[in-house]
Amino acid sequence: QVQVVESGGGLVQPGGSLNLSCAASGSIFRVNGVGWYRRAPGSQREQVALITGSGRTHYTPAMEGRVTISRDSEKNIVYLQMNGLKPEDTAVYYCNLLVPGSEYWGTGTQVTVSS
């Protein structure tokens, strides 16, 4: 049984920073990639960032330059450092684990950017 758990969300003022964590546990033998997604109220889910199994990173243009995705392979944790947060970044942020033949989602962590 594979589990994915996000943490690190919260309330932050505009211009602030948060570091989200995505911890994976269970029988994971190979990771093809880990992505961070978000869903704002009334909007569709969108990808924020992705790190592939080889370590390549991809960012959505809306957040490029303000976010950094990184990983600790020994601990099976992927981080999303977000800086310069804006009210429009308010959303539930989800982690998606890609393994051969399957994918797993966490339940999300709420990020609220407000003064």
N, C-alpha and C positions, 0 to 999 in steps of 0.2 A: 504494500500500500504506500503510495507516494503522497506526501502532503506538502503543500506550499503555503507559507504563512507570511503575510506582509506586516510590517510594523513601521513606526516612525512618523505617522501622520499626526496632524494636529492643527491648531489655530496659529496662524502667523500673520504678522502685519505685512503690508505691501513692501517689497524690497527685501524681505527676510529670506531665510534659508531653512531648508529641511533636508535631512538625509534619511531616505526610506531604505528599509532592508527587506529582502526577500529570502527567506530561509526554506530550503528544501530538505526533506528527510524521506527515508524509505529506501526501497531497492532501486537505486539509480546507478546504472552502469555506464551510461553515456549521455551526455547532454549535447543536443544540437544547437541549443540557443536558449536564452532567457530574455523575455521582453517585458517592458513596463508599458502598461496601457492606462488610459484614464477615461472616465465617463462623467461628464458634467451634467447637471440637471437639464433634462430636455434635449440632450444631445446623444449622438451615437458614440460608442466606444472608439477611441482612436489610439494608435500606437504613439508612445512617447520616445522610447529608446529600445535598442536591441543590442545584445552582445552575443555573438555567435560562439560555437564551441571552440573555434580557433582564436577567439579573442577580438575579432573585428567588431567595431561598434557602428551603429547607425542611429541617427537622431531625426525626429520630426523637425521640419524647418521652423515651426512655431516656437520651439524651445531650444533649438541649437544655439550653443554659446552660453546657455543658462543652466544646462544639465550635463551631468557626467555619469555614465554608467560604468561600474567596475565590479569586479568579483573577487571573492576569496574562495578559490577552488577547493582548498582543504576543508573549509567549513561549510561548503555548499551554500554560500550566501552571495547574493548579488545586491549591490547598493545603487541607489539613484540619488545623487547629490543634486539638489535643486537650489539655485541662487536667483536673486532678483525676482522673487515671486510676485505675480500680479493677481488681481482679483479674478481675472479670467482663467487662472490656473486652478481655481477651486473645482474639485472633482473627487470622485473616489478613484484611487490609483490601485491597479491590479497588476499582479505578477503572473506571467505565463511561462511555464517550463516546457520546453520542447525536447522530447526524447524520441528515439527511433520508433515510429509507428503510433505515437500518442502525444498528448499534451495535457498539462494540468494547470488549473487556475486556483489562485487563492481567493479569499472572500473579500479582499480589498482593505484599504486603509484610507480614511477620509482626510483630505487636505483642504483646509479652508483658509483663504487669504482675504483678510478683512481688517480694517482699522477700527 
